[in-house]
Amino acid sequence: MAVLKTKHVFGEPGDLDLDTNVAKLDLFDSAHAVELISAAGRLHSFLSITTLPELRSIACFLLGTSDLFLSASSLRYDAPGADHYLIPWHQDYPFIQDSEKSVVVWFPLLDFAPECGGVRILPESNQEGIRKVRQKENWLELAGPIESVPRSSIVPHLGAGDVLFMDTLTIHRSEANRGTSIRWTGQFRIGDYAHPRAVERGWPRGMTMGQHFREYHEEFIVD
Ligand SMILES: O=C(O)CCC(=O)C(=O)O
């Protein structure tokens, strides 16, 4: 993470780096902090993590193909108490689409304490397939009720270098950061390029790219 220097904000390159200073910047210019984080998510050094041989071979194994494609990527900065950026329960598929045979790859970039939260998942929830959703402002909320902390849900505690793989249909949400340090994490969505239904639909993009889920999956929208 130290690759992106905040030189335009703090002075000379090399003296201050993103991971230690974005929190400071956030205090007086949060719009610029968001800009920096968003730009850092497009760094080649960050995106090249997707091509690490270990990551690629696990994705190939899980998806049963070597025709992988990268449907989406994100870099998250979750500061203690910044609850407005947390994502409620969802499946990634309506937001990303492309191929319904995909995995979400979630990984910390730095170590953080368990109190800093992470991603809360409902294990095996993918087995019930694509869930019905309801439009709520710009968001698609799951139509079925889910309590905030179901007994079967887990928050895997990972350190830098660990990677969580989950099916794109796994229900998950953000777990708030109640620690004292920033939670820096990366997310990739890697799919099966040649999956017949993805090919047939023409690889539609998801809600995050401005393509509404309704266009290809009206049957999963409830009013
Ligand atoms: O890391 C988090 O807080 C949740 C990320 C998430 O739900 C997602 O990227 O789909």
The ligand as an SDF file (V2000), in Angstrom:
LIG
                    3D

 10  9  0  0  0  0  0  0  0  0999 V2000
  -15.3490   -5.5980    3.1320 O   0  0  0  0  0  0  0  0  0  0  0  0
  -16.4810   -5.2810    3.4010 C   0  0  0  0  0  0  0  0  0  0  0  0
  -16.7710   -4.4800    4.3010 O   0  0  0  0  0  0  0  0  0  0  0  0
  -17.6110   -5.8670    2.6190 C   0  0  0  0  0  0  0  0  0  0  0  0
  -17.2910   -5.9890    1.1680 C   0  0  0  0  0  0  0  0  0  0  0  0
  -18.4350   -6.5140    0.3840 C   0  0  0  0  0  0  0  0  0  0  0  0
  -19.4560   -6.8770    0.8650 O   0  0  0  0  0  0  0  0  0  0  0  0
  -18.2890   -6.5900   -1.0470 C   0  0  0  0  0  0  0  0  0  0  0  0
  -17.2980   -6.0680   -1.5890 O   0  0  0  0  0  0  0  0  0  0  0  0
  -19.1880   -7.1580   -1.7140 O   0  0  0  0  0  0  0  0  0  0  0  0
  1  2  2  0
  2  3  1  0
  2  4  1  0
  4  5  1  0
  5  6  1  0
  6  7  2  0
  6  8  1  0
  8  9  2  0
  8 10  1  0
M  END
$$$$
